[in-house]
Amino acid sequence: MVNGSLRQYITRTDDPDRHRLALDITRGMDYLHRLSIVHGDLKGDNILITEDHSAAIADFGISGVMGGTTFAMSSSSSLYGGTARWQAPEVLRGGHNSFPADVYSLACVYFEVFDGTIPWSGFNDAAVVMNVCYEQKRPPRPRGLVKTGFPDLWWNLMVQCWAQEPSDRPTLHYLMESLYEMANIRITLRPVSKWENTALGRLRNPLVHGKLAIPSGLPPFLGIKGDGATAPSDGTQQRSDPGEHYPLSSQIWMHS
């Protein structure tokens, strides 16, 4: 990407649109979780900035497809991984990556966006583990939150995402709803481009061709044989509420 990673972009840009970047990243993670995909290594270095200054999630090296609550990757090495200062306490203790662990990491990425520095800057991995797992501490309130126009909203969401217990953390769907309802933010998604259609195919093809163990309950818009469903023609996924549709985000970047 011409603008580099999120960390590079934040460092060399005088006044980045932090609010927009955080929204882009949230949309991208919501999209992945709707595909039943756990990223597992979310951090600023794995987020790329496009020519139009949008954020796109990349580097799916340890990502996995989830079936219910069971990790369905064929390699056990994909259960673990990531970078300590972005990892949830249960992962630091040797637990599996999961949707709630991604949510915790997302709040650490928010910290990068809003503060301009990495979480736990100046701490080594051992100190991060001690602070996160045993003292249950979290990074401080980011300095740049006020520039978003919604400092309290973003901070409250970050605190929720950093809950010690995975079951206490919000889902990506909840985060999207909160950003829309609490701040009355209009979340507009750009038309799906050619590379985004290719990205969806590259998420789907390993499942179809047997490169991953196929979990139950995959989203119907993947159109994988045997699930008895096809993708909605309007590019939306059915919400849990009858009669309502929620547009899928496309803030992901697949690369070889």
C-alpha positions in Angstrom: 0.0 0.0 0.0 1.3 3.4 -0.9 0.7 4.9 2.5 2.2 2.0 4.4 1.0 0.5 7.7 -1.2 2.2 10.2 1.8 2.8 12.5 3.8 4.3 9.7 0.9 6.5 8.6 0.1 7.8 12.1 3.8 8.6 12.7 4.4 10.6 9.5 0.9 12.3 9.1 0.4 15.6 10.8 -3.3 15.4 11.5 -4.7 12.0 10.5 -8.5 11.4 10.6 -8.3 9.2 13.6 -12.1 8.8 13.9 -12.4 7.6 10.3 -9.5 5.2 10.7 -11.0 3.6 13.8 -14.3 3.2 12.0 -12.6 1.6 9.0 -10.9 -0.9 11.3 -14.0 -1.7 13.2 -15.9 -2.3 9.9 -13.1 -4.6 8.7 -13.1 -6.7 11.9 -16.9 -6.9 11.9 -16.7 -8.2 8.3 -14.2 -10.9 9.3 -16.2 -12.0 12.3 -19.3 -12.3 10.1 -17.2 -14.6 8.0 -16.6 -16.6 11.2 -12.9 -15.7 10.9 -10.7 -14.8 13.8 -7.7 -12.7 12.9 -5.5 -13.6 15.8 -2.7 -11.0 15.3 -4.5 -7.7 15.0 -2.1 -4.7 15.4 -1.1 -1.5 13.7 1.6 -3.2 11.6 -1.1 -5.5 10.1 -3.4 -2.6 9.0 -2.6 -0.9 5.7 -3.6 2.5 4.6 -5.0 2.9 1.0 -4.5 5.7 -1.5 -7.7 7.4 -0.3 -6.4 7.2 3.4 -8.8 4.4 4.4 -7.6 1.6 6.7 -7.7 -2.0 5.5 -7.0 -5.1 7.6 -4.2 -7.4 6.3 -1.9 -10.2 7.3 -4.0 -13.3 8.0 -1.0 -15.5 8.7 -2.5 -17.0 11.9 -6.1 -16.4 11.2 -8.6 -19.3 11.5 -12.2 -20.1 10.8 -14.4 -20.7 13.8 -17.2 -23.2 14.0 -19.3 -22.3 17.0 -16.7 -22.0 19.7 -14.3 -24.5 18.3 -11.2 -23.4 16.3 -11.3 -25.3 13.0 -7.9 -24.7 11.5 -6.0 -27.9 10.6 -2.8 -26.8 12.3 -2.7 -26.5 16.0 -0.1 -23.7 15.7 -2.9 -21.3 14.5 -4.5 -21.6 17.9 -1.9 -19.3 19.4 0.3 -16.5 18.3 0.1 -12.7 17.9 2.1 -10.0 19.6 2.1 -9.7 23.4 1.3 -6.1 23.9 -1.9 -6.5 21.7 -3.0 -9.8 23.1 -5.8 -10.6 25.5 -5.0 -11.9 29.0 -6.3 -15.4 28.3 -4.1 -15.7 25.2 -1.1 -14.4 27.1 -1.8 -17.3 29.6 -1.6 -19.8 26.7 -5.3 -19.9 25.7 -6.8 -20.0 22.2 -7.4 -17.0 20.0 -11.1 -16.2 19.7 -13.6 -13.6 18.7 -13.4 -11.9 22.2 -9.6 -12.0 22.0 -9.8 -10.1 18.7 -12.0 -7.6 20.4 -9.4 -7.0 23.1 -6.7 -6.6 20.4 -9.0 -4.1 18.6 -9.0 -1.8 21.6 -5.2 -1.9 21.6 -5.3 -0.9 17.9 -7.7 1.9 18.9 -5.0 3.0 21.3 -2.5 3.2 18.5 -4.9 5.2 16.4 -5.9 7.7 19.1 -2.6 8.0 20.9 -0.1 7.7 18.1 2.1 5.2 20.1 1.9 1.4 20.6 0.3 0.1 23.7 2.7 -0.5 26.6 5.4 1.5 25.0 8.7 1.1 26.9 7.5 -2.2 28.5 9.1 -5.6 27.6 6.9 -8.7 27.1 7.3 -9.9 30.7 6.2 -6.5 32.0 3.2 -6.5 29.7 2.1 -10.0 30.9 2.5 -8.9 34.5 0.4 -5.8 34.0 -2.3 -7.3 31.9 -2.8 -10.8 33.4 -2.0 -10.3 37.1 -2.4 -6.6 37.9 -5.3 -6.3 35.4 -4.0 -3.0 34.2 -4.7 -1.4 30.8 -3.1 1.4 28.7 -4.1 4.9 29.7 -6.7 7.0 28.0 -5.3 8.0 24.6 -4.2 11.6 24.2 -5.8 12.1 20.8 -9.3 11.0 21.7 -10.6 14.6 21.9 -9.9 15.1 18.2 -12.4 12.4 17.2 -15.4 14.5 18.4 -16.6 11.5 20.4 -13.9 11.0 23.1 -16.1 9.5 25.8 -17.9 7.1 23.4 -14.6 5.8 22.1 -13.0 5.5 25.5 -16.1 3.7 27.0 -16.0 1.2 24.1 -12.2 0.6 24.7 -12.8 -0.1 28.4 -15.5 -2.6 27.5 -13.3 -4.3 25.0 -10.5 -4.6 27.6 -12.7 -6.5 30.0 -10.6 -9.2 31.8 -13.2 -11.9 31.1 -13.8 -12.7 27.5 -17.5 -13.1 28.0 -17.7 -9.5 29.3 -16.4 -8.0 26.1 -18.7 -6.7 23.4 -19.1 -8.3 20.0 -18.1 -6.5 16.8 -21.8 -6.2 16.0 -22.4 -4.4 19.3 -19.5 -2.0 18.6 -21.0 -1.2 15.2 -24.4 -0.7 16.6 -23.0 1.5 19.4 -21.1 3.7 17.1 -24.2 4.2 15.0 -26.8 4.6 17.7 -24.9 6.3 20.6 -23.1 8.9 18.4 -25.7 9.0 15.6 -22.9 8.2 13.2 -23.8 7.5 9.6 -21.8 4.4 8.6 -21.5 4.5 4.8 -19.9 1.6 3.0 -18.3 2.2 -0.4 -19.2 -0.1 -3.3 -17.4 -3.4 -3.3 -14.4 -3.1 -5.7 -12.8 -5.8 -7.8 -10.1 -6.6 -5.3 -12.6 -6.9 -2.5 -14.6 -9.5 -4.5 -11.3 -11.3 -5.0 -10.6 -11.1 -1.3 -13.9 -12.8 -0.5 -13.1 -15.5 -3.0 -9.7 -16.1 -1.3 -11.4 -16.4 2.0 -13.9 -18.9 0.5 -11.7 -21.0 -1.8 -9.6 -22.7 0.9 -12.8 -23.9 2.5 -14.2 -25.2 -0.7 -11.0 -27.0 -1.7 -10.4 -28.6 1.6 -7.4 -26.6 2.8 -9.1 -25.9 6.0 -11.4 -28.1 8.2 -14.9 -26.8 7.4 -16.8 -25.8 10.6 -20.6 -25.9 10.9 -22.7 -22.8 10.7 -20.7 -20.8 8.2 -22.4 -17.6 6.9 -24.7 -18.4 3.9 -23.2 -15.7 1.7 -20.0 -17.8 1.4 -22.1 -20.2 -0.7 -20.2 -23.3 0.3 -21.8 -26.5 -1.0 -23.8 -28.3 1.6 -25.0 -25.4 3.8 -28.1 -25.1 1.7 -27.9 -21.3 1.4 -26.8 -18.7 -1.2 -25.6 -15.2 -0.9 -28.2 -12.4 -0.8 -28.3 -10.6 -4.1 -28.1 -7.2 -2.5 -24.7 -7.8 -0.8 -26.1 -7.8 2.7 -26.3 -10.3 5.5 -29.5 -11.0 7.4 -29.5 -9.5 10.8 -30.7 -11.3 13.9 -33.7 -9.0 13.8 -36.3 -10.3 11.4 -36.8 -8.1 8.3 -33.6 -6.0 8.9 -30.4 -6.1 6.8 -27.0 -4.9 7.8 -24.5 -4.1 5.0 -21.3 -6.1 5.0 -18.1 -4.2 5.5 -15.3 -4.6 3.0 -12.3 -3.1 4.9 -10.0 -6.1 4.4 -7.0 -6.5 2.2 -5.9 -10.0 1.1 -2.4 -10.3 -0.2 -0.1 -13.2 -1.2 
